[in-house]
């Protein structure tokens, strides 16, 4: 039995933890929150918790879900939707996000979409490569991904609902 191996690992862990604790810059955001310079992901403290989705809460939720979102600077449109959208890249997938003033406005606009072009998160895309339709309160998301695991993770992150106001 090699006892030296079991002594070294805890010792290295302690040294690494002490080194990290002493060198942390309190003013810099954690490395796990950083994204490309186009749009840094907001923290939970800087985004409104009002029961509605905001761009910062979408990016924060996707980041916290381990999806490494990158906000693209290009604006997106989807006929016949009336709300302007923004594009979020998630690996090789693309999520177009449209936000409305409230749930009723989102539902009214969603009715204008051709449902044959989209699938629900629990359905599998066909050879036509339909986009996944994700809806949550005032958010409508159109996800381009054939990866069923990724589609499930994005859907779960957003359908869990936006940040709620404190009680």
N, C-alpha and C positions, 0 to 999 in steps of 0.2 A: 504494500500500500504506500502511495506517494503522499506523505503528509504536507510537503512543501507546496504542492499545487493548491491545497485548500486554504493555506495561510496567505498566499500571495493575492488571490482574488479579492478577499475582503479588504486587504490593505490597499490595493489599487483603487478600489471603490471609494474608500475613505479619503484617499489623497485626491481623487478626481472631484469628489463632492466639495471638499474644502477649497480646492482651487477654483471651482465654479462659483462658490459662495462669495469668495473674496474679490473676484474680478467682475462681478455683474455690474453693468452700468444701468442704474435705475432709470435714466432718461431715455434709453433706447428701447424700442419695442422688442419683444422676444423674437428670436429668429423664426420660430414656427408661424408667426403672424405675417411676416414679410412676404410680399409678392412682387411682381414687376412694378416698375416705377409709374406705370399708367394709372394704377388705382390701388393704393394700399388698403388692406382689409382693416376695417374699423374694429375696435374692441367693443365688448358688450357695454362698457361704460359710456361710450360716445354716441351710441345709437339710441333713438327713442324706443321706449318700451310702452307702446300705446295700443297694442293689439293689431297693428297693421304692419305689413312688410314695407321696408325701406331698402334702398340699394345696399346700405351698410349692413343691415341685418341679414340680407340674403348672402352677402359675401362672408360675413362672420359665421353664419350657420354652416355654409359649405366648407369653410376652413376648419371649423370645429369637428366636422364629420370626416375629416381626413382626405378631402377631395382636391386640395391644392388649387383653388380657383384663381384664375388670372382674368381680371376685367379687361376686355378689349376696348380700345378707344372708339371703335366704330359704332354708330347708332344703327339699330335694326328696325325694320318695319315688316309687318306681315299683313298683307291685304286679306281680309277687310277690317282688321283691327284698327281702332282709332288711337290707341295709346302708343306713344313712342316706347321703344324698348332699348335694352342694352345687352351686349353679348358677353358671356362668361365662358372662358375656355377651361375645360376640365380634362387634362391629358389630351387625347385625340378627339374628345367629344366637345360639342358646342351646346350651350344652353342660352336660348334667347328668353329674356325676362321682360315681361310687360306688367306694369303696376298701375292700379286704378285707385280713385279716391276711396272706394268702398267695394264691398262684395257684390252689391247689386249691379254696379257699373261693370265689374268684371264679368259677371254672369251674362249680362245683356250683350256685351261685346263678343263673348265666347260663342254665343248662339249663331253668330254670323259665319263661323268657321265651317269649312267643308269637313265633316267628321270622317269621311273616307280617307283623308290624308293623314290622320292621326290615330294613335292607339293609346289605350289606358296603360298606366305603369305596370299592371300585372299581366298584360298581353305581350306576346312575342311578335317582333316585327316580321313582316313577310318579305318576299323578294322585292317588293316596292319600296322598302326601307322607310317606312312611315316614321314620323317623329312622335315622341312620347309627349302627351299632353298632361301637364302637371298643374293642378289648381289648388290654391290655398288662400282663403279669405280674399284679399285684394290683389293677389299675384296670379299671373298666368305664365307658365313656363313651357317652352317648346324645346325638347331635348333631342339632339341628333346623336344617337349612340346605338350601336348594335349589341353592346356588351350588356347582358341582362343583369349582371351583378352591379355594374355602375348605374344602370337605369334605376335599379331598386334603391341604391344608396342615395342618389340625388332625390328621388321621390320621397323617401323616408325623411330626409333632412328638411325638405320644404313642407311636406304635408303634416309634419308635427306641429306646425303653426308658428306664427310670428311671436316675438317676445311680448309678454303680457305686462300690463302695468302692475306695480307693486300693490299689495293689499294693505 
